Amino acid sequence: MPTISLFFGIVIKMFYDEHNPPHFHAEYQGGKAVFDFRGNVLRGDLGSRTATRLVREWVDLHSDELESNWNEMQQGRAFRRIDPLT
């Protein structure tokens, strides 16, 4: 699963051949969660409210890029890295 962003120890990944609805995977210190492009947790838990909040802030800044990446990857095209939260 390609890593599309990394910030504050949070790893953001997206599969090439994933199912709908559009989503990404986040990992933080052993916790794993799946988020939609609005920042909602679809399943899992990062184990940290702060990490979850940071992922949601990142989504707010990059939702268009997430959507674009999802569409490109669904068509078999290469993903693009997305800037980290700074």
PDB file of N, CA, C and O in Angstrom, chain B, residues numbered from 101:
ATOM      1  N   MET B 101       0.854  -1.166   0.000  1.00  0.00           N
ATOM      2  CA  MET B 101       0.000   0.000   0.000  1.00  0.00           C
ATOM      3  C   MET B 101       0.898   1.226   0.000  1.00  0.00           C
ATOM      4  O   MET B 101       1.708   1.396   0.912  1.00  0.00           O
ATOM      5  N   PRO B 102       0.771   2.071  -0.994  1.00  0.00           N
ATOM      6  CA  PRO B 102       1.630   3.257  -1.089  1.00  0.00           C
ATOM      7  C   PRO B 102       1.377   4.272   0.018  1.00  0.00           C
ATOM      8  O   PRO B 102       0.234   4.556   0.377  1.00  0.00           O
ATOM      9  N   THR B 103       2.461   4.805   0.545  1.00  0.00           N
ATOM     10  CA  THR B 103       2.377   5.885   1.524  1.00  0.00           C
ATOM     11  C   THR B 103       2.246   7.188   0.751  1.00  0.00           C
ATOM     12  O   THR B 103       3.108   7.522  -0.062  1.00  0.00           O
ATOM     13  N   ILE B 104       1.160   7.928   1.005  1.00  0.00           N
ATOM     14  CA  ILE B 104       0.953   9.179   0.289  1.00  0.00           C
ATOM     15  C   ILE B 104       1.334  10.399   1.122  1.00  0.00           C
ATOM     16  O   ILE B 104       1.522  11.487   0.579  1.00  0.00           O
ATOM     17  N   SER B 105       1.451  10.221   2.453  1.00  0.00           N
ATOM     18  CA  SER B 105       1.894  11.321   3.300  1.00  0.00           C
ATOM     19  C   SER B 105       2.365  10.769   4.646  1.00  0.00           C
ATOM     20  O   SER B 105       1.991   9.670   5.057  1.00  0.00           O
ATOM     21  N   LEU B 106       3.185  11.554   5.307  1.00  0.00           N
ATOM     22  CA  LEU B 106       3.729  11.177   6.606  1.00  0.00           C
ATOM     23  C   LEU B 106       3.966  12.460   7.396  1.00  0.00           C
ATOM     24  O   LEU B 106       4.664  13.362   6.932  1.00  0.00           O
ATOM     25  N   PHE B 107       3.378  12.536   8.599  1.00  0.00           N
ATOM     26  CA  PHE B 107       3.571  13.715   9.443  1.00  0.00           C
ATOM     27  C   PHE B 107       3.342  13.351  10.902  1.00  0.00           C
ATOM     28  O   PHE B 107       2.427  12.594  11.226  1.00  0.00           O
ATOM     29  N   PHE B 108       4.175  13.892  11.777  1.00  0.00           N
ATOM     30  CA  PHE B 108       4.077  13.693  13.225  1.00  0.00           C
ATOM     31  C   PHE B 108       3.936  12.214  13.605  1.00  0.00           C
ATOM     32  O   PHE B 108       3.240  11.885  14.566  1.00  0.00           O
ATOM     33  N   GLY B 109       4.582  11.341  12.868  1.00  0.00           N
ATOM     34  CA  GLY B 109       4.522   9.910  13.139  1.00  0.00           C
ATOM     35  C   GLY B 109       3.282   9.221  12.597  1.00  0.00           C
ATOM     36  O   GLY B 109       3.103   8.019  12.796  1.00  0.00           O
ATOM     37  N   ILE B 110       2.424   9.966  11.915  1.00  0.00           N
ATOM     38  CA  ILE B 110       1.204   9.420  11.323  1.00  0.00           C
ATOM     39  C   ILE B 110       1.502   9.073   9.869  1.00  0.00           C
ATOM     40  O   ILE B 110       1.986   9.912   9.110  1.00  0.00           O
ATOM     41  N   VAL B 111       1.212   7.843   9.491  1.00  0.00           N
ATOM     42  CA  VAL B 111       1.439   7.382   8.123  1.00  0.00           C
ATOM     43  C   VAL B 111       0.088   7.294   7.426  1.00  0.00           C
ATOM     44  O   VAL B 111      -0.839   6.659   7.928  1.00  0.00           O
ATOM     45  N   ILE B 112      -0.015   7.936   6.264  1.00  0.00           N
ATOM     46  CA  ILE B 112      -1.242   7.926   5.471  1.00  0.00           C
ATOM     47  C   ILE B 112      -0.990   7.087   4.226  1.00  0.00           C
ATOM     48  O   ILE B 112      -0.040   7.333   3.483  1.00  0.00           O
ATOM     49  N   LYS B 113      -1.854   6.085   4.004  1.00  0.00           N
ATOM     50  CA  LYS B 113      -1.688   5.175   2.874  1.00  0.00           C
ATOM     51  C   LYS B 113      -2.991   5.054   2.101  1.00  0.00           C
ATOM     52  O   LYS B 113      -4.079   5.287   2.628  1.00  0.00           O
ATOM     53  N   MET B 114      -2.845   4.678   0.818  1.00  0.00           N
ATOM     54  CA  MET B 114      -4.012   4.457  -0.025  1.00  0.00           C
ATOM     55  C   MET B 114      -3.711   3.276  -0.945  1.00  0.00           C
ATOM     56  O   MET B 114      -2.649   3.214  -1.564  1.00  0.00           O
ATOM     57  N   PHE B 115      -4.653   2.343  -1.027  1.00  0.00           N
ATOM     58  CA  PHE B 115      -4.501   1.194  -1.911  1.00  0.00           C
ATOM     59  C   PHE B 115      -4.835   1.567  -3.347  1.00  0.00           C
ATOM     60  O   PHE B 115      -5.626   2.476  -3.598  1.00  0.00           O
ATOM     61  N   TYR B 116      -4.218   0.852  -4.288  1.00  0.00           N
ATOM     62  CA  TYR B 116      -4.522   1.057  -5.706  1.00  0.00           C
ATOM     63  C   TYR B 116      -5.894   0.515  -6.075  1.00  0.00           C
ATOM     64  O   TYR B 116      -6.634   1.152  -6.826  1.00  0.00           O
ATOM     65  N   ASP B 117      -6.235  -0.648  -5.555  1.00  0.00           N
ATOM     66  CA  ASP B 117      -7.438  -1.344  -6.020  1.00  0.00           C
ATOM     67  C   ASP B 117      -8.485  -1.479  -4.918  1.00  0.00           C
ATOM     68  O   ASP B 117      -9.076  -2.545  -4.743  1.00  0.00           O
ATOM     69  N   GLU B 118      -8.705  -0.427  -4.198  1.00  0.00           N
ATOM     70  CA  GLU B 118      -9.647  -0.463  -3.074  1.00  0.00           C
ATOM     71  C   GLU B 118     -11.087  -0.315  -3.546  1.00  0.00           C
ATOM     72  O   GLU B 118     -11.361   0.098  -4.673  1.00  0.00           O
ATOM     73  N   HIS B 119     -11.969  -0.659  -2.666  1.00  0.00           N
ATOM     74  CA  HIS B 119     -13.405  -0.592  -2.863  1.00  0.00           C
ATOM     75  C   HIS B 119     -13.922   0.786  -2.467  1.00  0.00           C
ATOM     76  O   HIS B 119     -13.236   1.545  -1.781  1.00  0.00           O
ATOM     77  N   ASN B 120     -15.117   1.094  -2.898  1.00  0.00           N
ATOM     78  CA  ASN B 120     -15.788   2.324  -2.484  1.00  0.00           C
ATOM     79  C   ASN B 120     -16.365   2.122  -1.097  1.00  0.00           C
ATOM     80  O   ASN B 120     -16.596   0.976  -0.714  1.00  0.00           O
ATOM     81  N   PRO B 121     -16.609   3.156  -0.333  1.00  0.00           N
ATOM     82  CA  PRO B 121     -16.457   4.567  -0.671  1.00  0.00           C
ATOM     83  C   PRO B 121     -14.984   4.982  -0.642  1.00  0.00           C
ATOM     84  O   PRO B 121     -14.155   4.316  -0.022  1.00  0.00           O
ATOM     85  N   PRO B 122     -14.672   6.085  -1.315  1.00  0.00           N
ATOM     86  CA  PRO B 122     -13.294   6.582  -1.297  1.00  0.00           C
ATOM     87  C   PRO B 122     -12.803   6.780   0.134  1.00  0.00           C
ATOM     88  O   PRO B 122     -13.514   7.325   0.977  1.00  0.00           O
ATOM     89  N   HIS B 123     -11.586   6.331   0.392  1.00  0.00           N
ATOM     90  CA  HIS B 123     -11.049   6.390   1.747  1.00  0.00           C
ATOM     91  C   HIS B 123      -9.536   6.245   1.730  1.00  0.00           C
ATOM     92  O   HIS B 123      -8.934   5.962   0.694  1.00  0.00           O
ATOM     93  N   PHE B 124      -8.927   6.448   2.907  1.00  0.00           N
ATOM     94  CA  PHE B 124      -7.495   6.214   3.074  1.00  0.00           C
ATOM     95  C   PHE B 124      -7.278   5.578   4.438  1.00  0.00           C
ATOM     96  O   PHE B 124      -8.157   5.607   5.299  1.00  0.00           O
ATOM     97  N   HIS B 125      -6.118   5.013   4.617  1.00  0.00           N
ATOM     98  CA  HIS B 125      -5.745   4.343   5.854  1.00  0.00           C
ATOM     99  C   HIS B 125      -4.725   5.209   6.592  1.00  0.00           C
ATOM    100  O   HIS B 125      -3.816   5.763   5.974  1.00  0.00           O
ATOM    101  N   ALA B 126      -4.874   5.324   7.902  1.00  0.00           N
ATOM    102  CA  ALA B 126      -3.919   6.055   8.733  1.00  0.00           C
ATOM    103  C   ALA B 126      -3.410   5.112   9.813  1.00  0.00           C
ATOM    104  O   ALA B 126      -4.160   4.299  10.354  1.00  0.00           O
ATOM    105  N   GLU B 127      -2.122   5.235  10.116  1.00  0.00           N
ATOM    106  CA  GLU B 127      -1.504   4.429  11.166  1.00  0.00           C
ATOM    107  C   GLU B 127      -0.715   5.350  12.088  1.00  0.00           C
ATOM    108  O   GLU B 127      -0.044   6.284  11.648  1.00  0.00           O
ATOM    109  N   TYR B 128      -0.818   5.052  13.387  1.00  0.00           N
ATOM    110  CA  TYR B 128      -0.074   5.838  14.367  1.00  0.00           C
ATOM    111  C   TYR B 128       0.220   4.955  15.571  1.00  0.00           C
ATOM    112  O   TYR B 128      -0.700   4.499  16.251  1.00  0.00           O
ATOM    113  N   GLN B 129       1.491   4.714  15.834  1.00  0.00           N
ATOM    114  CA  GLN B 129       1.958   3.947  16.992  1.00  0.00           C
ATOM    115  C   GLN B 129       1.145   2.671  17.211  1.00  0.00           C
ATOM    116  O   GLN B 129       0.703   2.396  18.327  1.00  0.00           O
ATOM    117  N   GLY B 130       0.953   1.906  16.160  1.00  0.00           N
ATOM    118  CA  GLY B 130       0.249   0.633  16.247  1.00  0.00           C
ATOM    119  C   GLY B 130      -1.254   0.736  16.063  1.00  0.00           C
ATOM    120  O   GLY B 130      -1.914  -0.278  15.836  1.00  0.00           O
ATOM    121  N   GLY B 131      -1.808   1.933  16.155  1.00  0.00           N
ATOM    122  CA  GLY B 131      -3.237   2.125  15.907  1.00  0.00           C
ATOM    123  C   GLY B 131      -3.487   2.292  14.422  1.00  0.00           C
ATOM    124  O   GLY B 131      -2.669   2.869  13.705  1.00  0.00           O
ATOM    125  N   LYS B 132      -4.623   1.784  13.965  1.00  0.00           N
ATOM    126  CA  LYS B 132      -4.972   1.879  12.545  1.00  0.00           C
ATOM    127  C   LYS B 132      -6.427   2.290  12.419  1.00  0.00           C
ATOM    128  O   LYS B 132      -7.290   1.824  13.163  1.00  0.00           O
ATOM    129  N   ALA B 133      -6.685   3.181  11.453  1.00  0.00           N
ATOM    130  CA  ALA B 133      -8.052   3.622  11.196  1.00  0.00           C
ATOM    131  C   ALA B 133      -8.205   3.914   9.708  1.00  0.00           C
ATOM    132  O   ALA B 133      -7.239   4.213   9.006  1.00  0.00           O
ATOM    133  N   VAL B 134      -9.436   3.820   9.258  1.00  0.00           N
ATOM    134  CA  VAL B 134      -9.788   4.150   7.883  1.00  0.00           C
ATOM    135  C   VAL B 134     -10.670   5.393   7.943  1.00  0.00           C
ATOM    136  O   VAL B 134     -11.633   5.451   8.709  1.00  0.00           O
ATOM    137  N   PHE B 135     -10.326   6.390   7.122  1.00  0.00           N
ATOM    138  CA  PHE B 135     -11.043   7.665   7.092  1.00  0.00           C
ATOM    139  C   PHE B 135     -11.623   7.906   5.709  1.00  0.00           C
ATOM    140  O   PHE B 135     -11.058   7.481   4.702  1.00  0.00           O
ATOM    141  N   ASP B 136     -12.772   8.602   5.673  1.00  0.00           N
ATOM    142  CA  ASP B 136     -13.262   9.073   4.387  1.00  0.00           C
ATOM    143  C   ASP B 136     -12.623  10.432   4.107  1.00  0.00           C
ATOM    144  O   ASP B 136     -11.820  10.916   4.904  1.00  0.00           O
ATOM    145  N   PHE B 137     -12.974  11.039   2.993  1.00  0.00           N
ATOM    146  CA  PHE B 137     -12.329  12.288   2.591  1.00  0.00           C
ATOM    147  C   PHE B 137     -12.931  13.519   3.268  1.00  0.00           C
ATOM    148  O   PHE B 137     -12.605  14.652   2.916  1.00  0.00           O
ATOM    149  N   ARG B 138     -13.814  13.283   4.245  1.00  0.00           N
ATOM    150  CA  ARG B 138     -14.329  14.365   5.084  1.00  0.00           C
ATOM    151  C   ARG B 138     -13.733  14.307   6.481  1.00  0.00           C
ATOM    152  O   ARG B 138     -14.006  15.167   7.318  1.00  0.00           O
ATOM    153  N   GLY B 139     -12.912  13.282   6.730  1.00  0.00           N
ATOM    154  CA  GLY B 139     -12.271  13.130   8.022  1.00  0.00           C
ATOM    155  C   GLY B 139     -13.029  12.247   8.992  1.00  0.00           C
ATOM    156  O   GLY B 139     -12.654  12.145  10.160  1.00  0.00           O
ATOM    157  N   ASN B 140     -14.095  11.605   8.524  1.00  0.00           N
ATOM    158  CA  ASN B 140     -14.850  10.681   9.374  1.00  0.00           C
ATOM    159  C   ASN B 140     -14.124   9.351   9.475  1.00  0.00           C
ATOM    160  O   ASN B 140     -13.600   8.850   8.480  1.00  0.00           O
ATOM    161  N   VAL B 141     -14.089   8.780  10.662  1.00  0.00           N
ATOM    162  CA  VAL B 141     -13.502   7.452  10.855  1.00  0.00           C
ATOM    163  C   VAL B 141     -14.536   6.418  10.423  1.00  0.00           C
ATOM    164  O   VAL B 141     -15.630   6.348  10.983  1.00  0.00           O
ATOM    165  N   LEU B 142     -14.181   5.618   9.423  1.00  0.00           N
ATOM    166  CA  LEU B 142     -15.075   4.572   8.941  1.00  0.00           C
ATOM    167  C   LEU B 142     -14.933   3.298   9.767  1.00  0.00           C
ATOM    168  O   LEU B 142     -15.910   2.589  10.008  1.00  0.00           O
ATOM    169  N   ARG B 143     -13.703   3.017  10.198  1.00  0.00           N
ATOM    170  CA  ARG B 143     -13.460   1.875  11.077  1.00  0.00           C
ATOM    171  C   ARG B 143     -12.067   2.005  11.683  1.00  0.00           C
ATOM    172  O   ARG B 143     -11.200   2.697  11.148  1.00  0.00           O
ATOM    173  N   GLY B 144     -11.875   1.333  12.795  1.00  0.00           N
ATOM    174  CA  GLY B 144     -10.584   1.348  13.467  1.00  0.00           C
ATOM    175  C   GLY B 144     -10.442   2.493  14.445  1.00  0.00           C
ATOM    176  O   GLY B 144     -11.388   3.232  14.718  1.00  0.00           O
ATOM    177  N   ASP B 145      -9.226   2.617  14.966  1.00  0.00           N
ATOM    178  CA  ASP B 145      -8.930   3.627  15.981  1.00  0.00           C
ATOM    179  C   ASP B 145      -7.419   3.867  15.988  1.00  0.00           C
ATOM    180  O   ASP B 145      -6.633   2.922  16.057  1.00  0.00           O
ATOM    181  N   LEU B 146      -7.029   5.116  15.917  1.00  0.00           N
ATOM    182  CA  LEU B 146      -5.604   5.439  15.965  1.00  0.00           C
ATOM    183  C   LEU B 146      -5.047   5.345  17.376  1.00  0.00           C
ATOM    184  O   LEU B 146      -3.831   5.349  17.564  1.00  0.00           O
ATOM    185  N   GLY B 147      -5.923   5.261  18.369  1.00  0.00           N
ATOM    186  CA  GLY B 147      -5.464   5.149  19.749  1.00  0.00           C
ATOM    187  C   GLY B 147      -5.044   6.472  20.359  1.00  0.00           C
ATOM    188  O   GLY B 147      -4.510   6.509  21.467  1.00  0.00           O
ATOM    189  N   SER B 148      -5.283   7.550  19.642  1.00  0.00           N
ATOM    190  CA  SER B 148      -4.901   8.878  20.119  1.00  0.00           C
ATOM    191  C   SER B 148      -5.876   9.913  19.558  1.00  0.00           C
ATOM    192  O   SER B 148      -6.022  10.043  18.343  1.00  0.00           O
ATOM    193  N   ARG B 149      -6.539  10.645  20.451  1.00  0.00           N
ATOM    194  CA  ARG B 149      -7.437  11.709  19.988  1.00  0.00           C
ATOM    195  C   ARG B 149      -6.658  12.791  19.253  1.00  0.00           C
ATOM    196  O   ARG B 149      -7.149  13.371  18.284  1.00  0.00           O
ATOM    197  N   THR B 150      -5.438  13.061  19.720  1.00  0.00           N
ATOM    198  CA  THR B 150      -4.615  14.088  19.073  1.00  0.00           C
ATOM    199  C   THR B 150      -4.268  13.670  17.649  1.00  0.00           C
ATOM    200  O   THR B 150      -4.381  14.479  16.729  1.00  0.00           O
ATOM    201  N   ALA B 151      -3.850  12.428  17.452  1.00  0.00           N
ATOM    202  CA  ALA B 151      -3.521  11.944  16.111  1.00  0.00           C
ATOM    203  C   ALA B 151      -4.743  12.008  15.205  1.00  0.00           C
ATOM    204  O   ALA B 151      -4.634  12.403  14.044  1.00  0.00           O
ATOM    205  N   THR B 152      -5.902  11.624  15.724  1.00  0.00           N
ATOM    206  CA  THR B 152      -7.136  11.685  14.937  1.00  0.00           C
ATOM    207  C   THR B 152      -7.455  13.126  14.552  1.00  0.00           C
ATOM    208  O   THR B 152      -7.858  13.392  13.419  1.00  0.00           O
ATOM    209  N   ARG B 153      -7.279  14.045  15.480  1.00  0.00           N
ATOM    210  CA  ARG B 153      -7.514  15.466  15.193  1.00  0.00           C
ATOM    211  C   ARG B 153      -6.557  15.972  14.114  1.00  0.00           C
ATOM    212  O   ARG B 153      -6.963  16.716  13.222  1.00  0.00           O
ATOM    213  N   LEU B 154      -5.287  15.569  14.195  1.00  0.00           N
ATOM    214  CA  LEU B 154      -4.302  15.987  13.192  1.00  0.00           C
ATOM    215  C   LEU B 154      -4.645  15.437  11.814  1.00  0.00           C
ATOM    216  O   LEU B 154      -4.493  16.139  10.814  1.00  0.00           O
ATOM    217  N   VAL B 155      -5.103  14.202  11.750  1.00  0.00           N
ATOM    218  CA  VAL B 155      -5.520  13.629  10.461  1.00  0.00           C
ATOM    219  C   VAL B 155      -6.685  14.432   9.907  1.00  0.00           C
ATOM    220  O   VAL B 155      -6.718  14.727   8.712  1.00  0.00           O
ATOM    221  N   ARG B 156      -7.629  14.784  10.743  1.00  0.00           N
ATOM    222  CA  ARG B 156      -8.787  15.576  10.277  1.00  0.00           C
ATOM    223  C   ARG B 156      -8.358  16.959   9.782  1.00  0.00           C
ATOM    224  O   ARG B 156      -8.894  17.452   8.789  1.00  0.00           O
ATOM    225  N   GLU B 157      -7.408  17.582  10.459  1.00  0.00           N
ATOM    226  CA  GLU B 157      -6.876  18.875   9.991  1.00  0.00           C
ATOM    227  C   GLU B 157      -6.237  18.704   8.620  1.00  0.00           C
ATOM    228  O   GLU B 157      -6.436  19.527   7.727  1.00  0.00           O
ATOM    229  N   TRP B 158      -5.469  17.632   8.459  1.00  0.00           N
ATOM    230  CA  TRP B 158      -4.801  17.361   7.189  1.00  0.00           C
ATOM    231  C   TRP B 158      -5.824  17.145   6.080  1.00  0.00           C
ATOM    232  O   TRP B 158      -5.659  17.657   4.973  1.00  0.00           O
ATOM    233  N   VAL B 159      -6.880  16.388   6.376  1.00  0.00           N
ATOM    234  CA  VAL B 159      -7.939  16.151   5.385  1.00  0.00           C
ATOM    235  C   VAL B 159      -8.573  17.469   4.962  1.00  0.00           C
ATOM    236  O   VAL B 159      -8.810  17.679   3.772  1.00  0.00           O
ATOM    237  N   ASP B 160      -8.851  18.357   5.906  1.00  0.00           N
ATOM    238  CA  ASP B 160      -9.444  19.653   5.581  1.00  0.00           C
ATOM    239  C   ASP B 160      -8.599  20.423   4.569  1.00  0.00           C
ATOM    240  O   ASP B 160      -9.130  21.130   3.712  1.00  0.00           O
ATOM    241  N   LEU B 161      -7.296  20.281   4.675  1.00  0.00           N
ATOM    242  CA  LEU B 161      -6.383  20.986   3.758  1.00  0.00           C
ATOM    243  C   LEU B 161      -6.216  20.286   2.415  1.00  0.00           C
ATOM    244  O   LEU B 161      -5.895  20.932   1.418  1.00  0.00           O
ATOM    245  N   HIS B 162      -6.429  18.971   2.376  1.00  0.00           N
ATOM    246  CA  HIS B 162      -6.052  18.199   1.188  1.00  0.00           C
ATOM    247  C   HIS B 162      -7.155  17.310   0.615  1.00  0.00           C
ATOM    248  O   HIS B 162      -6.856  16.349  -0.095  1.00  0.00           O
ATOM    249  N   SER B 163      -8.404  17.602   0.902  1.00  0.00           N
ATOM    250  CA  SER B 163      -9.482  16.727   0.428  1.00  0.00           C
ATOM    251  C   SER B 163      -9.534  16.652  -1.103  1.00  0.00           C
ATOM    252  O   SER B 163      -9.816  15.588  -1.653  1.00  0.00           O
ATOM    253  N   ASP B 164      -9.268  17.754  -1.790  1.00  0.00           N
ATOM    254  CA  ASP B 164      -9.272  17.727  -3.262  1.00  0.00           C
ATOM    255  C   ASP B 164      -8.157  16.827  -3.793  1.00  0.00           C
ATOM    256  O   ASP B 164      -8.356  16.089  -4.758  1.00  0.00           O
ATOM    257  N   GLU B 165      -6.994  16.889  -3.164  1.00  0.00           N
ATOM    258  CA  GLU B 165      -5.876  16.045  -3.586  1.00  0.00           C
ATOM    259  C   GLU B 165      -6.150  14.567  -3.292  1.00  0.00           C
ATOM    260  O   GLU B 165      -5.762  13.695  -4.070  1.00  0.00           O
ATOM    261  N   LEU B 166      -6.807  14.292  -2.184  1.00  0.00           N
ATOM    262  CA  LEU B 166      -7.184  12.911  -1.871  1.00  0.00           C
ATOM    263  C   LEU B 166      -8.132  12.368  -2.935  1.00  0.00           C
ATOM    264  O   LEU B 166      -7.952  11.253  -3.424  1.00  0.00           O
ATOM    265  N   GLU B 167      -9.127  13.151  -3.286  1.00  0.00           N
ATOM    266  CA  GLU B 167     -10.096  12.746  -4.315  1.00  0.00           C
ATOM    267  C   GLU B 167      -9.402  12.506  -5.646  1.00  0.00           C
ATOM    268  O   GLU B 167      -9.684  11.522  -6.330  1.00  0.00           O
ATOM    269  N   SER B 168      -8.496  13.400  -6.012  1.00  0.00           N
ATOM    270  CA  SER B 168      -7.749  13.249  -7.255  1.00  0.00           C
ATOM    271  C   SER B 168      -6.905  11.977  -7.244  1.00  0.00           C
ATOM    272  O   SER B 168      -6.894  11.222  -8.217  1.00  0.00           O
ATOM    273  N   ASN B 169      -6.199  11.745  -6.136  1.00  0.00           N
ATOM    274  CA  ASN B 169      -5.391  10.529  -6.010  1.00  0.00           C
ATOM    275  C   ASN B 169      -6.266   9.288  -6.140  1.00  0.00           C
ATOM    276  O   ASN B 169      -5.912   8.351  -6.855  1.00  0.00           O
ATOM    277  N   TRP B 170      -7.402   9.277  -5.455  1.00  0.00           N
ATOM    278  CA  TRP B 170      -8.306   8.132  -5.511  1.00  0.00           C
ATOM    279  C   TRP B 170      -8.711   7.847  -6.959  1.00  0.00           C
ATOM    280  O   TRP B 170      -8.651   6.706  -7.415  1.00  0.00           O
ATOM    281  N   ASN B 171      -9.125   8.898  -7.676  1.00  0.00           N
ATOM    282  CA  ASN B 171      -9.557   8.728  -9.062  1.00  0.00           C
ATOM    283  C   ASN B 171      -8.425   8.235  -9.952  1.00  0.00           C
ATOM    284  O   ASN B 171      -8.626   7.348 -10.781  1.00  0.00           O
ATOM    285  N   GLU B 172      -7.249   8.801  -9.785  1.00  0.00           N
ATOM    286  CA  GLU B 172      -6.096   8.381 -10.582  1.00  0.00           C
ATOM    287  C   GLU B 172      -5.752   6.915 -10.308  1.00  0.00           C
ATOM    288  O   GLU B 172      -5.505   6.149 -11.239  1.00  0.00           O
ATOM    289  N   MET B 173      -5.737   6.534  -9.053  1.00  0.00           N
ATOM    290  CA  MET B 173      -5.375   5.168  -8.693  1.00  0.00           C
ATOM    291  C   MET B 173      -6.435   4.169  -9.159  1.00  0.00           C
ATOM    292  O   MET B 173      -6.098   3.046  -9.534  1.00  0.00           O
ATOM    293  N   GLN B 174      -7.700   4.560  -9.140  1.00  0.00           N
ATOM    294  CA  GLN B 174      -8.760   3.679  -9.619  1.00  0.00           C
ATOM    295  C   GLN B 174      -8.620   3.406 -11.118  1.00  0.00           C
ATOM    296  O   GLN B 174      -9.068   2.372 -11.614  1.00  0.00           O
ATOM    297  N   GLN B 175      -7.997   4.340 -11.829  1.00  0.00           N
ATOM    298  CA  GLN B 175      -7.774   4.185 -13.263  1.00  0.00           C
ATOM    299  C   GLN B 175      -6.414   3.563 -13.574  1.00  0.00           C
ATOM    300  O   GLN B 175      -5.997   3.508 -14.731  1.00  0.00           O
ATOM    301  N   GLY B 176      -5.729   3.096 -12.531  1.00  0.00           N
ATOM    302  CA  GLY B 176      -4.444   2.433 -12.728  1.00  0.00           C
ATOM    303  C   GLY B 176      -3.267   3.372 -12.900  1.00  0.00           C
ATOM    304  O   GLY B 176      -2.181   2.942 -13.289  1.00  0.00           O
ATOM    305  N   ARG B 177      -3.464   4.623 -12.619  1.00  0.00           N
ATOM    306  CA  ARG B 177      -2.379   5.599 -12.735  1.00  0.00           C
ATOM    307  C   ARG B 177      -1.625   5.705 -11.421  1.00  0.00           C
ATOM    308  O   ARG B 177      -2.104   5.264 -10.376  1.00  0.00           O
ATOM    309  N   ALA B 178      -0.459   6.286 -11.487  1.00  0.00           N
ATOM    310  CA  ALA B 178       0.394   6.429 -10.300  1.00  0.00           C
ATOM    311  C   ALA B 178      -0.202   7.440  -9.319  1.00  0.00           C
ATOM    312  O   ALA B 178      -0.874   8.392  -9.715  1.00  0.00           O
ATOM    313  N   PHE B 179       0.057   7.213  -8.048  1.00  0.00           N
ATOM    314  CA  PHE B 179      -0.389   8.141  -7.010  1.00  0.00           C
ATOM    315  C   PHE B 179       0.587   9.300  -6.905  1.00  0.00           C
ATOM    316  O   PHE B 179       1.715   9.241  -7.393  1.00  0.00           O
ATOM    317  N   ARG B 180       0.118  10.349  -6.254  1.00  0.00           N
ATOM    318  CA  ARG B 180       0.982  11.496  -5.956  1.00  0.00           C
ATOM    319  C   ARG B 180       1.064  11.650  -4.449  1.00  0.00           C
ATOM    320  O   ARG B 180       0.081  11.464  -3.732  1.00  0.00           O
ATOM    321  N   ARG B 181       2.245  11.988  -3.988  1.00  0.00           N
ATOM    322  CA  ARG B 181       2.409  12.272  -2.556  1.00  0.00           C
ATOM    323  C   ARG B 181       1.680  13.579  -2.253  1.00  0.00           C
ATOM    324  O   ARG B 181       1.592  14.480  -3.087  1.00  0.00           O
ATOM    325  N   ILE B 182       1.169  13.643  -1.047  1.00  0.00           N
ATOM    326  CA  ILE B 182       0.447  14.835  -0.590  1.00  0.00           C
ATOM    327  C   ILE B 182       1.259  15.449   0.543  1.00  0.00           C
ATOM    328  O   ILE B 182       1.748  14.743   1.425  1.00  0.00           O
ATOM    329  N   ASP B 183       1.397  16.770   0.510  1.00  0.00           N
ATOM    330  CA  ASP B 183       2.187  17.463   1.518  1.00  0.00           C
ATOM    331  C   ASP B 183       1.729  17.100   2.935  1.00  0.00           C
ATOM    332  O   ASP B 183       0.537  16.935   3.191  1.00  0.00           O
ATOM    333  N   PRO B 184       2.684  16.981   3.835  1.00  0.00           N
ATOM    334  CA  PRO B 184       2.334  16.674   5.231  1.00  0.00           C
ATOM    335  C   PRO B 184       1.752  17.899   5.929  1.00  0.00           C
ATOM    336  O   PRO B 184       1.862  19.026   5.445  1.00  0.00           O
ATOM    337  N   LEU B 185       1.138  17.648   7.066  1.00  0.00           N
ATOM    338  CA  LEU B 185       0.714  18.705   7.950  1.00  0.00           C
ATOM    339  C   LEU B 185       1.961  19.257   8.631  1.00  0.00           C
ATOM    340  O   LEU B 185       2.780  18.491   9.138  1.00  0.00           O
ATOM    341  N   THR B 186       2.110  20.562   8.647  1.00  0.00           N
ATOM    342  CA  THR B 186       3.298  21.153   9.266  1.00  0.00           C
ATOM    343  C   THR B 186       2.925  22.093  10.382  1.00  0.00           C
ATOM    344  O   THR B 186       3.804  22.680  11.014  1.00  0.00           O
TER     345      THR B 186
END
